[in-house]
Amino acid sequence: MICIICCGTIHAQPVDFDKIYTSISGSEQQQALAKQTVFTAAPTANYDLSYHRIHWTVSPDTLFITGNITSYFTLTEASSDIYFDMSDSLVTDSVFFEGAPVEFEHVDNALHLFLPLVYIEGKYDSVSVFYHGRPAYNTFGSMNITDHETGKNLWTLSEPYGASDWWPCKQSLGDKIDSLDIYITTPEGYRAGTAGLLLDEIHDDGEVTWHWQTHYPTATYLIGISVANFVEYSFYAPHETDSVLFYNLIFPEHDSAAQVGINDIVESFGLYVDLFGAYPFKNEKYGHMEFGWGGGMEHQTMSSVANFYFDLLVHEMAHQWFGDKVTCAGWEDIWLNEGFATYANALSYYFIDDIHIYWDIWLTNSHDYIVSEPGGSVWVNDTTNVFRIFDRRLTYYKGAWVLHMLHGMLGDEDYFGALKSYLADPELAYGYATTADLQDHLETQADTSLTEFFDDWFYGEGFPSYQLLWTQDENKALTISLSQIPSHTSVDFFEMPLPVCIKGDTDSIDMVLQHTGQGQLFTTAVDFEITSVVIDPDRWVLHASDQVTEVALNEGLALVFIYPNPAHDVFTIQNFDPASGEMTVTLYDAAGQVVLHQGYDLSGTSSKVEIDISNLASGIYFVEVDEGDKDIIQKMIVH
């Protein structure tokens, strides 16, 4: 949604992603909190909007708006009442229905229109609302005036509930407006930007009216305006076999720097078209209008931005696909907007820049912040808490990593094929989507089930830490035992394909271990002496605190794996030789005192024995496994 970057980076400098997204999520939380505490939605569910004809008169010289809004709608149930969300700080002058004035009541931030009759479901008609007023001042957005070096700037920012502060509207994540004509009248010397194509500028007696038009469905919160003494910078960017208009309104003092920054994202624009499909608003434009809030907002077809740093611009541009064309259907699925925009920002580095510079920075910063705490789901389980909705660690970073892991699991062809299908789905395109919709397209494209994955990684909390034991026998055959410790009790096991790299002095091979159970064994022939085994060398899986241990083969003793290590409550001994008939396990503390001594009958058993250590204090212990004349001792940490 709102993407705030107070301190950005130009494309050629090192990127501090953590600083960028601290600013993004923190500012979104403040804006949403400011609105959520005062906004109560009017009962607007009885009609479906199709068109707005909007006239606004504003000036950066004074915080005041005069407007009239004609709204075309279809009743979805029989009714004689129409409501709009509208702040009490505004004054309703008159309301017209079918050419005649109608009674209204404007109270509790809702405008209630009393239609003359009870009209049947399916009636198509329009109402016109004339109003004026000084929008309630809010430091986080709605409508404000700020200074810049060469003048003043009037701007709006409506996410999530700020639109009703400055115009009567329907603020709902369920009803996009099919098309709009927007007329913005300003004093001469100012320019006004908003959604769609600029059709005309009409000069009359010291004023100019800017006529913008869009024929793409638009969510109310994605309509914004910015008015200042802008300079225009426009050109056509390549798009498939044609081109798309890039139209930008820039403060005069930033003209040169802005042009450099905008030109720098054209390659990413082409990348997003290749990866996600055609630019969603290709018949109109993409562009930017500078504004004075210190960040950015993905207003449809024309993002509002406070600077022209690469990461801000590509993040907002990605939202045109994820957030604007397909919008999350509710706060619980906000990652469908923010996780995608965050990952798309990173993909610009993965596919365009040196993968070992910017891409590695993104992987490191995002990974380290996610694993800094053990819990938290991408799914928003408390939509009344804006700090949870716009949680940087979970909504942005972990949401992006969920997409990154799906990318790694499915591969480029199926992953991006599924995203194109998701964005083009006629039930979702230019509408609203849920996580289940995305999952369905991924499963269909890859012909697989992802229920376990989404249960663990989207609804579940945390991440695994892997414990890998390996040994190589005299014939150079490699045996691996793989276990994991989930960081949170909501997930008992993360079933995941785990890439590993088997390294020698001069040789290496890559493997993918389909990890489906604790202590799972993998064997393979290797034609060189192994020096190390590296878990997930290219970082496609979210995990932390891994342990990789080479296990020596004791002469005459079957291969024994003891895991997990560190252990809590229970550990497992695996792959002993049941043919020996019996086994004794002795556990010593750091002082050499016996704290557990237990014999086991191995006849007819499986290759696993679980040892209960729930009564032991945290600390260092030593495990001795004895099969008569054969034994092995291994150090263990209990926590």
Secondary structure, DSSP 8 states (H G I E B T S, - for coil): -B---SS---TTS---HHHHHHHHHHHHHHHHHHHHTT------TTEEEEEEEEEEEEETTEEEEEEEEEEEEEESS-EEEEEEE--TTEEEEEEEETTEE-EEEEETTEEEEEEEEEE-TT-EEEEEEEEEE-----TTSEEEEEEETTEEEEEEE-TTTTGGGTS-B---TT--BSEEEEEEEEETT-EEE-SSEEEEEEEETTEEEEEEEE-S-B-GGG---EEES-EEEEEEEEETTEEEEEEEEE-GGGHHHHHHHHHHTHHHHHHHHHHH-S-TTTTT-EEEEE-SSSSEE--TTEEEES---HHHHHHHHHHTTBTTTEEESSGGGTHHHHHHHHHHHHHHHHHTS-IIIIIHHHHHHHHHHHTTSS---SS-S-TT-HHHHT-IIIIIIIHHHHHHHHHHHHHHHHHHHHHHHHHH-TTTTTEEE-HHHHHHHHHHHHTS--HHHHIIIIIS---EEEEEEEEE-TT-EEEEEEEEEESSTT-S---EEEEEEEE-SS-EEEEEEEE-STTEEEEEE-SS---EEEESTT--S---S-EEEE----TTS---EEE-SSBSSEEEEE---GGG-EEEEEEEETTS-EEEEEEEE-TT--SEEEEE-TTS-SEEEEEEEE-SS-EEEEEEEE-
